[in-house]
Amino acid sequence: MNLPNLRHLSLLLVLSGIGGCGSSGDTSRRADPLREVATIALDRAVTQYKLMDDAVPDSLLPRTSAEDGTLVTHRPGWWTSGFFPGSLWLLYEYAGDTDLKERAEARTWLIEGEKDNLGDHDIGFKINNSFGNALRITGDTTRYAPVVVDAAQSLLRRFDPTVGLIRSWGELDDTDEPYLVIIDNMMNLALLFRATELSGDSTFFNVAVTHADNTLRDHFRPDGSSYHVVEYSPRTGERMRGRTNQGAADSSAWARGQAWGLYGFTETYRNTDDRRYLDQAITIADFLLDNPALPDDGVPYWDFDAPGIPDALRDASAGAIMASALLELQDYVDANRASRYRSSAEKILRTLSGPEYLAEVGTNGNFLLKHSVGSVPANSEVDVPLTYADYYFIEALLRLDSVSDE
């Protein structure tokens, strides 16, 4: 008699309601070994993402789910277009399922044209998470590397030497409006670092480092928190002010923005070995983990200064990004910090893998996580699933290979 392997057995148990989130008689998941929790979540992700891929037209990509459960899609130009193909690549890396690879390839090539998009800085999110993962996982430099390098060339066009930063929003040559730079932009520097590796051209590296240096100088407050947006004069490069677009207030700590900074500076340290970036990542991590507004289960409110805490909305996307960043950061620090960062990431992932956040198969528009927040001030994508929340959740679960079993 052939027995199913443990990974597929765990999936069968989840789908049958035995030992899964929300099943009757379910005991606390905190008693489960961490890798068992992760395996259940990843197997569920494989099932959900195949269902989602079947449901989305070939010319579109998933974005979120409406209140009635209807899937909300977008065209390749939307800033989140790289996350769905990226998640498919990560799940192929996990499961080794050639069907997932074929799906990932199809969705990846759908957004190839974004490599030439000069309209925003999110080309890094789009191309690095899709083509970058394809290149890393398959090693196929012939097909994927040229797209990555071309996209990095486009991102360079948004760098202004006078300001010393990559312009996040606004037209390239607009000198009448403030030159806007958002903390999210740290996440797109990985595309430039990768382009230097692939091309041998240090221009990409130098621009990434200049942007990181000036973000380090201008974006952060003494307590380690960051502004969402910093405005500069496009003519002189002078810093004008820090403010928010998606946070509770100009002076508040918008949770996903803090997570972007943590992840971005950790990633920048990996690519440069410059201790200043590691120190900044540590400063951000300690601000987050020491913050009295961080809930005991590790998943932050949408803003650390949100009105109505403790009844304010949580942001699963910020939690997922934090967890993934902390699991990398623990590899670069002393043993005491590493233990703290690892246990904090584990706590977040246990929470997100529980019934409050992890959707049942076939629900939630086939997204994995519930309860993410796009923009409260704009009343856009509030308390809904989001494609990037799933991406960083999957990535964090895969990064648990560096975490010891309990």
LUMVEXKOL-22882 format. One record per atom (N, C-alpha, C, CB): residue in one letter; x negated, y negated, z negated. Coordinates in pm, whole numbers, plus 50000, padded with zeros to 5 digits. Atoms other than C-alpha are relative to their C-alpha. Glycine has a CB too. Example, Ala and Ser with C-alpha at 12.3 -4.5 7.8 and 13.67 -1.06 7.14 Angstrom:
<rs>
a499115011950000a487705045049220a499104988050000a500994999749875s500825011950006s486335010649286s500774989149927s499594995450142
</rs>
This chain:
<rs>
m499155012050000m500005000050000m499124987650000m500964999949877n500765012549993n498584965950100n500624989749908n499954994750145l499515010350092l498874939549829l499674986350055l499395001849859p500305013649956p499164902349913p498894994149915p501264991149994n501025006350082n496204881349803n500664990549901n498984992650087l499425007750109l496664860049495l500554986750047l498984997649892r499525013049952r497024827649690r501395001150059r499054994250104h498704998449939h499934840749893h501035005349900h499915009350119l499094995650104l501404858349590l500524988249920l499325010049907s499555011750075s501484825149405s501044992350078s498824990949966l499015007049918l503354809749698l501335007049995l499514998850143l498754992650007l505914837749693l500704997649867l499755014950019l499405002650131l506444832049322l500644986349994l498955001249891v499445013549999v506954794849376v501304999650078v499004990050060l498825000749915l509424799649658l501175007749940l499685005450138s498924992350061s511384825249457s500464994049869s499565014349978g499605006750123g511564801749158g499365005649877g501465000549985i500664994050115i509294822648936i498714992549975i499735015150022g501235006850035g506664801848763g499794986950072g498865008850027g500155012649926g507254771948990g500574988549923g500655000950135c499515012150065c508154736348903c501515000549988c499574987650077g498575001650018g511584732948757g500775013049995g500534991850108s499274987550005s512424770148746s500585002049861s499105011850038s499364997750129s514744781748470s499085008149912s501375007150017g500874993150092g512904793248163g498534996650018g500185014650014d501385003849971d509774775948288d499334995049873d499944989150111t500775004950113t507164771548018t499114988850047t499175011349936s500825011449963s504804742248009s498895004250095s499404993549876r501074997249904r502484741648310r498634997249939r500194991650126r501285003150061r499804728548078r499345012449943r500174989549892a500584987550046a499314764547965a499345007550114a501065008749934d500554993149885d498354774948319d498564995950023d500854997150125p501345004049957p494724776248431p500104989750111p499185012450047l499915011349908l494004745348634l500005004550145l498864990449976r500064995749861r493094763748952r501295007050042r498815009250023e498714994049967e496354783148935e501014989050034e500515008749883v499135011449972v498234750248918v499674994250137v499864989249891a500415005649873a496194737149210a500385008950117a498504997650001t499674990849892t496744768349419t501494999750033t499595014249964i498565000949977i500494766649373i500344987350077i500775000349866a499725012749933a500514729949476a499505000250144a499354988549924l500554999749864l498284735849780l500795009450090l498545004349996d499174991049920d500314765549898d501334993550035d500235013349926r498775007349972r503414744649866r499764989450107r500564993649873a500345010149900a501664717650068a499955006150140a498664993549967v500064993449869v500984742150352v501415002050053v499275013649990t498624997649957t504664751450364t500704986950036t500785007249890q499335012849978q505914715550336q499514993350128q499784990849881y500555007449887y503564701750598y500285006850134y498524998249982k499554993549877k504444728050855k501464996350029k499855015349989l498625004149982l508104719950797l500094985550048l500785001649868m499995014049960m507364682850829m499554998550145m499104991749908d500505000949863d505364687451148d501075004650099d498725008350016d498924995349913d508274706951297d501094989450015d500615012949944a498895009550002a510674678851204a499684986750068a500414997449859v500405013049947v508664649451342v499805000850151v498714994949931p500235000149855p508844641251715p498514999050034p500754988450065d501404999249963d505574646651899d499334986350014d499865007550129s500575013349978s505114609251964s499944991549874s500804992850105l499905007850123l505604598351601l499245006849887l501464998049961l500684994950119l504114603351255l500874996949878l498574993849985p499185002450119p505744606250911p499454988849914p500115012749918r500405011450083r505694576350679r500535001349858r500504987050062t499394998550132t508154581650390t501355006750019t500154986149928s498664994249994s511624594450309s500984990149940s500065013749925a498985009250048a514764573450267a500745006049881a500994996450113e499274995550119e517084575549966e500865012250028e500864988849948d499144988649966d519334600250150d499195012150045d500984996050108g500844988849961g516344622750223g499584999950145g500705012549971t500355000949859t516044611850586t498534996450017t500884989850070l501405002749973l512504612450718l499844986750073l499375011450081v500325012749935v511114578050808v498675001750072v499934988249896t501204998149919t508564578651090t499464986650052t500305009550118h500585012049941h506304553851268h499165004050120h499154992349896r500874997849885r504214550051581r498534999449956r500284989650111p501414999250040p500404554351584p499404986949950p499215004950113g500585012650042g499804517151527g500184996649854g500574989250080w499775003050141w501134517451171w498785004249918w501285007249947w501274998350071w498354516050910w499815013749938w499884989749894t500124986850065t499134550150760t499915011550100t501185002249909s499894989349900s498984569551088s498955010949985s499904994150137g501054989850013g495754587650999g500215009949888g498714993449980f499884991550119f497014603250677f500655013450029f500774992949894f499354987349971f499324629850821f499055009650071f501254997850084p500984990849941p496764644551062p498875003349904p499424994050127g501044997250098g494184640850786g500415010749901g499644987549925s499504989850092s496334661250548s500045013750066s501384996249948l499994987349928l496784688050813l498605005850010l500604998250140w501384995349996w493004690050852w499565005349865w499074988950045l500364995250134l492524693150476l500665013349969l500394989649894l499304987450027l495124720550458l499465011350086l501504998350025y500694989949918y493444738850747y498705004149932y499724994550143e501244997050071e490184736250555e500285009349881e499334987049952y499634991850116y491944751650254y500445014150042y501134993349922a499344987349970a493964779050421a499345007950112a501424997550035g500584993149887g491934787250732g501015004850101g499215011549951d498874996249914d495204789250924d499864992950134d501364996549932t500205006349870t494654783351297t501234992250047t499645010550103d498805007649966d498244771751331d499904985849945d501275007049944l500205013350057l497414742851098l498974992150080l499555001149853k501015006849919k494344734951306k500614994550129k498855009650032e499365004549876e496414732851624e500914988149974e500805011350064r499135011350035r498914710051453r499174987649969r500895003649879a500875011250034a496114688251315a499414993850125a498885004549906e500595005249877e494484685051656e501024991750078e499485011550086a498985007149923a497734674751824a500314986449939a501285008350010r499675012750066r498534647951566r498794990550000r500475002649855t501205008449997t494944635551565t499864993050135t498745008649971w500165006249868w494764629751940w501124990250032w499955010850106l498905009449980l498094611851921l499574985749967l501205004049914i500385013550043i496354582451751i498634995850055i499984999349849e501315003449945e493164581851962e499914985350042e499685009050119g500025013649949g494114548152113g499744989649894g501274996950066e500245009650109e493814531651770e498524996749985e500535005549870k501445003150009k490034532951809k499684986450061k499185010950070d500215012949934d490384501452019d500834988849941d500315001350146n499115009950062n492764482951788n499184989949921n501045007049909l500735010650069l491244449751684l500894992149903l499394990550101g499025008250071g494354438251500g499965000749850g501315003750043d500054999350145d493604449551145d498855009049957d501345005149941h501124992250053h491004465650922h500355014649979h499544994049870d499564986550034d493054497450877d499575010550101d501485000349986i500534990449905i491334513551172i499175010749928i499154992950107g500734990150079g489194530550907g500925010649944g499254993349888f499014990550049f492194546350740f500505008950114f501184992749935k499424992649888k493534556651079k499045010450057k500434990550110i500924991549924i490444571251244i499155008849910i499114991550087n500894991950083n488224582850960n500735011749935n499364991349892n499264989250064n490954603150792n500465010650098n501184994449927s499574990549899s491954619851118s498795005650076s500994993450098f501164995549923f488984621551356f498805002949910f499634989550105g501114997650092g486524619051068g500085013649934g499954989449894n499844986750057n487954649750898n499855010850104n501365001149932a500164990249893a488164667851230a498535002650028a500714995150128l501434998849975l484474661051288l499315007349886l499384986250019r500644993750116r483464671050936r500315014849992r500444993149872i499574986250019i485444703250934i499605009050116i501515000549981t500314991649884t484824715551289t498564998750046t500924996450114g501355002349951g481384700651354g499934997050148g499165011849971d499935002349856d482534692451708d499674985450029d501415003650056t500425013849975t480484661251781t500384995350140t498504998749981t499685003949862t481314661852152t501364993650010t499935012150092r498635004949987r485024656252108r500304988649903r500975011449976y499535009050104y485304636851784y499064988449970y500245007849876a500945010650037a482124616651728a500174987350081a498605005150014p499855012549925p482634592052017p501174991549955p500165003050146v498845007650048v486044582351882v499664992849871v501215009349979v500405006250126v484604575751537v499104987950024v499285010249910v500935011049972v481804554051677v500724988450069v498835004850087d499245010749933d484144534951908d500884992449901d500875005850114a499165006550100a486484528051617a499174991049910a500745010549916a500875008250084a483604515451407a499574987350074a498765008149958q500315012049920q482644491851690q501154990049994q499705003950146s498845008850009s486174477951681s500074993449862s501295007850027l499965005650134l485994473351304l498944989049983l499795011049895l501045010350007l482734453951344l500494986650054l498785004550078r499495012349940r484634428551553r500734991349897r500945003350116r499285007550102r486534418551240r499074994549892r501075008849937f500985005350095f483324409751053f499544986250045f498785009549987d500465013649971d482444372751037d498754997249916d501144989549970p501235002350076p478824365450940p500084987849908p498864998350094t499885011850084t479794331350802t500645003349867t500804989150071v499324995950123v482164346750550v499265011749935v501465003950029g500724988450051g480154378750515g500895011549961g499184996149884l499024989550033l483224400950500l500815003650124l500934995449885i499094995649895i485514420850727i501384994149971i500055015650009r498695006350018r488764401850778r501085010949994r500294989950115s498974989950016s491654422850650s501234996850082s500385001449854w498775004249931w494674403850780w499724987450080w501164997749899g500115012149921g495044377351045g499255002050130g499324989449920e500664999449870e493764370151394e498504997749987e500624989750096l501465000250009l490044373551462l499434986049992l499425007150118d500635013149988d489284337551553d500854988649944d499694997250145d499125010250057d491934319151351d499244991849897d501265006649937t500695008850096t490284289451179t500954990649928t498944991850072d499015008550065d493514273151066d500585006349874d501124996850096e499454992950115e494644299850819e498865005649915e500965011350045p501054994150085p492684313450518p499555013650054p500515001549856y500624987349962y490364342550587y500285009749886y498434998450029l499494991450106l491984370950391l499245013249994l501495002550020v500694987350023v490144400550241v500695006949883v498474997849971i499324992650106i491924427350036i499115011249949i501355005750051i500844989750063i490424452649797i500115013250076i500415002049853d499814987849921d491844480550016d498905001950104d501364999750070n500984999549893n489184471750272n498755007949963n499614986050039m501134991750042m486544489750064m500155014350053m499895000149847m499764986449954m488174521950184m499615002050146m501455003749982n500314998849858n487324514650547n498504999650030n500684989150076l501445000449978l483574511450496l499435013750034l499304994549877a500484986449969a483224549350518a499885002250150a500955010549939l500074998949854l483914546550890l498694994350052l501194992850067l501245006349956l480914523450930l498785008349960l499884986049941f501124991450041f478594545550727f499895012350090f500185004349853r500004988249914r479634575350936r499474996650139r501405005950010a500445004049866a479004556151258a498494998550006a500674987050041t501475000750002t475404548951155t499405013950007t499514992649874e500504986349996e474854586051091e500095005950141e500785008749903l499764994149870l476284594951431l499224993250112l501474999650032s500595007749890s474714567451640s498554996149976s500814987750023g501325005050033g471524558251457g499914984849998g499005005350097d499965014649997d472584521751478d500274994949858d501094994850099s499885004650138s471994505051141s500924987949985s498644996549945t499095011550008t474304475951228t501235003549919t500414995450141f498804995850074f477284495451096f499715000449851f500485013950049f500404999050141f475474502750769f499834986249939f498705008149987n500295013350055n474344466950722n501274991949978n499064992450093v498725007150018v477844452850774v500755005749881v500865000950127a499304993850113a479294478050528a499414995349867a499925015450011v500665004250124v476724468750263v500274985349971v498505002650008t499715014350020t477244431450317t501424998049949t499804992150131h498615001050046h480994435650279h500115004649855h500945008450090a499934994950137a480544456549963a499384990249902a499305013649990d500665009650089d478134431149813d500884988049971d498674995350061n499185011950019n480464401949868n501335003249932n500264993350134t498824995650077t483484421549743t499635001149853t500535013650053l500484998850138l481474429549431l499864986249935l498665007449996r500205013650051r480684392649390r501304992749974r499164992050097d498845008949999d484134378049453d501325005949955d500174994950135h498684994150019h486894402949389h500325003549854h500125012450084f499784994250133f486414412849025f499984989849888f498955010449973r499925008250121r487284397348692r499055005749895r501464999649945p500944995250103p485144400448377p500405013349936p499884989749893d499584987550064d487274429248244d499895012150093d501434998849952g500154988849907g486574450548555g501165001950094g499795012449924s498874999249909s489954445848720s499754991350123s501324995749930s500225007549877s490234432249073s501264992650044s499535009350111y498925006349926y492364407649262y500375009150117y499604985750050h499614993049878h494354422449546h499434992950121h501545000950011v500405007949883v493574394349793v499044988949955v501254993950072v500845011950019v490724369249807v500054991950129v498535004049963e499935009149885e491064339150036e498704992250013e501194990249985y501225007549970y488084322750204y500304989450106y498885009550049s499935009549890s487614292750425s499385006450123s499274986749965p500564993849880p487164306050778p498894991650062p501085002350102r501035008749942r484964276250863r498685000449922r500514985750007t501205000750082t482554275950570t499655013149929t500164989149897g500214987750075g482974310450413g500174998449851g498645005450028e499835002550144e483684294250075e501185007849945e500174985049974r498914993250068r485774314849834r500984989549949r499485008949883m498995009750039m489054296449776m500765004449876m500974997750113r499264995250118r491064317749535r500275015050012r501344992349984g499534986250004g492114352749428g501485000349971g499235008249896r498564999150020r495744363049440r500475014250027r500764989950091t499444986949970t498094392249495t500994999050115t500685006049876n498924998949904n500414403549768n500965011049958n499445002850141q499184988650039q501694436249622q500055002249849q499485012550066g499994998350144g500994432449251g501064991749932g498664996549944a498995007150079a503084417848971a499714985049991a500095005949860a500395014150010a501134385048957a498584998650052a500124994749853d501365002349952d497964369049088d498965005049901d499784985250028s500974996350104s496264376648757s500145014449953s500154990849882s499744986550048s497604412148719s499085010250066s501465003850024a500804989049946a495934445548788a500935009650072a499205007449887w499174991349915w497894461349073w499345013850006w500164993950145a500604986950026a497394498549015a499325006050122a501045009549949r500634993749884r496754510649368r498774992350043r500995001150115g501185007849968g494364481849426g498815003849914g500304985449984q501094995650087q492324492449124q499475013650044q500475000649853a500404986649954a492314528049257a499204999150130a501245008850021w500795001949877w491154516349602w498574995749965w500674989450092g501325004650038g488274498149435g499155011049940g500114988649902l500724988850061l487294528349226l499505009750106l500905007349901y500354990549894y487324551449526y498974993850094y501265004350079g500885006349902g485654526449759g498584998149951g500564986750039f501355001950050f482704518449535f499315013349969f500024991449875t500584986650017t482204555249448t499485005150134t501055009949942e500384995549866e482114563149820e498814992050053e501204998750095t501115008449955t479784533849889t498705004049931t500314985249975y501194995050069y477374546349624y499505012850066y500295002449851r500394987649936r477394580649788r499224997450129r501235008550030n500605002749870n476394564950119n498774991149995n501014993750088t501125009350009t473734540949988t499005003349890t500534986349978d500824997650119d472344553949656d499624987049929d498745007650038d500245012850065d472514517749540d500715000049865d500494988150088r499484998750136r472964518049162r501074989549969r498874999049899r499025010550028r474964485549168r501425004750031r499684987350081y498674995149963y477844503049339y500485010749902y499995005650143l499634990250103l477774531649092l500424992949873l498825009649971d499645007450121d477814506948804d501384993850014d498964989149972q498685006049980q480824489748957q501105010649992q500074992850135a499024989350008a482664522749000a500235004149855a499555012150082i499884996750142i481954530848634i500814989349927i498605001549935t499275011050062t483214496448529t501505001050030t499464986450048i498594998749962i486464501648721i500625012049931i500165001350154a499474988050064a486924536948589a500274997649852a499035011850017d499815002450143d486454525548231d501134990049975d498714994949937f498855009150012f488874496548282f501315007850008f499954989150110l498774992349981l491504521148403l500265009449882l499935007950129l499804989650102l490954548448145l500144994449860l498875009850004d499895006550132d490624524647849d501224991049991d498754991949970n498915009649998n493644504247951n501165004749912n500484997650144p498904995750088p496354505147682p501305002350076p500234989749891a498784997949922a498974504347959a499985012950081a500224988350094l500034987349929l497814537448107l500775010449922l498535004750024p499224990050072p500414563748015p499175012349960p501195004450085d500734988450051d499324594647824d499835010950105d500715005649879d500114989449899d499964616948126d499084996250115d501375003450053g501025003849905g497474597148336g500494993450127g499255011650036v499485006049877v499784584948616v500404985549969v501235008150056p499815014050041p499754546648608p501354994350042p498914991650057y498925008449951y502584521848630y499534993350128y500434989449893w500375005949872w502674504148965w499074988149985w501234995950076d500925010750034d500864475148799d499725001249851d500584985850037f500344998650141f498994476248469f500594988849916f498515000349982d499345011150069d500734443548382d501454998550046d499234986950024a498645000449947a504124452648527a501014995949894a500395013650058p498925003050094p507194437448364p500765012849965p500974989350059g499144988850039g509224462348165g499295012549955g500855003450111i500704988350056i506484486448058i500525002549859i498454997950000p500274987149936p507114513947941p501095005150096p499805010249895d498944995549909d510184515148165d499724996450146d501324994049958a500365003649863a508384502448475a499765012650083a498744991050001l500214988849909l508004524648780l498555004649997l500394996150141r501344994349984r505044547948807r499645000150148r499945014549941d500474999049862d502924550549121d499145012550016d499204987350041a500734987549979a501954586149212a498834998250095a500945010750053s501105002049906s499814573249499s498764994849929s500414990350112a501145005250076a497614553349261a499385011049915a500444988349912g500534988950080g497294583849037g499205009850083g501135007249932a500704990549914a496284606349325a498654994550045a500855003450123i501265006149958i493634581849449i499024999749883i500244985650053m500854999950119m492284577949095m499415013749975m500804995549878a500474986550030a492064615449045a498925004450097a501175009950004s500994996049900s490214621249370s498694992649980s500544997550140a501215007850022a487774593049300a499255004649875a500354985249988l500644995750124l487114604548944l499295013450016l501025000949888l500644987049980l486334639749062l498704998850079l500955009450071e501295002549937e483634625949287e499064992749905e500174992050129l500835008350087l482384600249039l499355008349890l500834988949938q500574991950107q481824627048775q498695006650040q500995010649956d501244993949954d479024641048991d498804990649991d500155004750143y501075009949993y477004608748964y499644993949865y500394989050094v500175006650130v477114600648592v499495009849896v501334993949954d500504991650108d475804613748261d501075009649953d499514991349883a499114989050038a477364644048095a501244995249926a499255009949914n498855004650076n479604624847856n501034993250090n499554990349890r499075006449907r481104603048126r500605010350095r499284988950080a499504989949907a481384632548362a501145008049937a498875009450043s498954992450069s483394651748103s501284991849989s499525004249861r498825008650012r485704622148049r500704998350134r499614986349944y499395002249870y486254615548417y500665012850052y498944995150100r499434987349956r486824652348489r501315003049929r499005011449977s498784996950075s489354657048211s501124990250034s499714999649849s498985009849961s491154624948312s500615003750134s499414985850005a499494995749870a491434637048671a500875012449987a498845002750097e499204987950023e492664670948553e501384996549945e499275009449903k498725004150060k495344654048343k500944994450107k499774989549890i499185005849894i496564633848641i500535010950092i499204989650081l499594989649904l496644664248869l501005009749938l498795007850050r498984991850067r498524685048612r501354992950002r499585003349854t498755007650000t501104657448584t500634999850138t499764985749951l499475000749864l501464653548961l500445013650051l498964994150094s499624986449959s501744691448997s501225005149924s498845009549980g498834996150078g504654692248752g501304996150069g499934993849864p498705001849934p508384690948830p500434985550016p501045007249924e499615014049988e508654653248778e499494993950131e499474992049881y500635006049883y506394646049075y499935009150122y498634995649965l500184990949886l505934677149291l501355004750050l499115012049960a498694996849943a508874682549525a500155014950024a500224992350130e499704986249963e510554715949577e499925001550152e501415004249948v500124997249856v510094732249917v501294996150072v499675014850024g498865003949918g512384717350181g500704987449955g500975011050002t499405012550049t513204685949979t499024988650023t500375001249849n500895011750002n511764650549965n499464996750139n498845002549903g500465002349864g511564648050344g498805008550036g499664985650020n501144991049987n508994676250315n498674993849957n499895004850142f501205005250065f506524653150143f499775007749871f500144984749972l500334992950123l504744667149841l500424992449876l498525002749994l499835007650123l504894639349583l501174990450006l498744992449970k498965009950020k507814619049460k499404988249921k501235006249924h500275011250092h507684585149285h498694992450030h499945005249859s501065009549966s505164564049474s500604986350026s499195005050122v499535013849984v505394526449515v499164993150106v499934992349865g500685007849898g504544506849827g499814985749956g500765000550132s500095014050040s505334470649744s501274996049926s499784990850122v498865004650079v507614460149463v500394985750037v499685000849851p499615013849964p507434422649549p500784999250131p498774991350010a499315000149871a508574430449905a501205009450001a499035003950111n498944989950008n511064456849786n499905009850118n501404993150000s500294990949889s509464480150040s499395012949949s499064993350102e500524986850036e508944517449987e499785001249850e498705002750075v500054999950146v509724516349616v500605013049946v500734987849942d499604987350061d509944549249423d500395010350107d501174997849903v499784990949887v509644570849735v498745008350022v500374992150129p501224993249958p507234596549880p499244991650101p500335013950059l500845007449905l504324581950076l498915009250052l499394987449933t500924990849936t502034599150321t498594999349941t499944997350147y501345000950055y498854585750162y499935005549858y499534985650001a499994993450131a499894597749817a499715014850016a501364997849928d500234985849974d500024633049956d498565002650041d500955005150108y501364997849950y496674629250134y499005000549885y499604989050100y500995000450107y494724619549824y500285010449893y499964986149937f499664988950090f496584645049611f499385012950052f501535001549986i500594988049941i495554672749851i498484999649990i500435001550147e501455001450009e492004659449864e499515002549858e499564986150047a500414998150139a491794658349485a500095014649959a500864991449907l499864985850032l493074693949452l498865008150060l501335005350050l501124993049937l490404705549696l498684996749932l499924996550149r501225003850071r487764686749500r499855006949866r499974985149979l500084992950127l488554707849196l498995011350003l501365005549962d501064990049995d485924732449319d498834996149912d499545002050143s501105004550085s483494710949122s500394999449853s499534986350046v499505000650137v485624714248809v500035014249944v501424993549994s500044986750059s485084743448576s501395004549959s499055000349880d498744994650048d487954766548492d500124998049850d500125015050036e499785001850144e489554762148154e500015013649932e501324992649972
</rs>
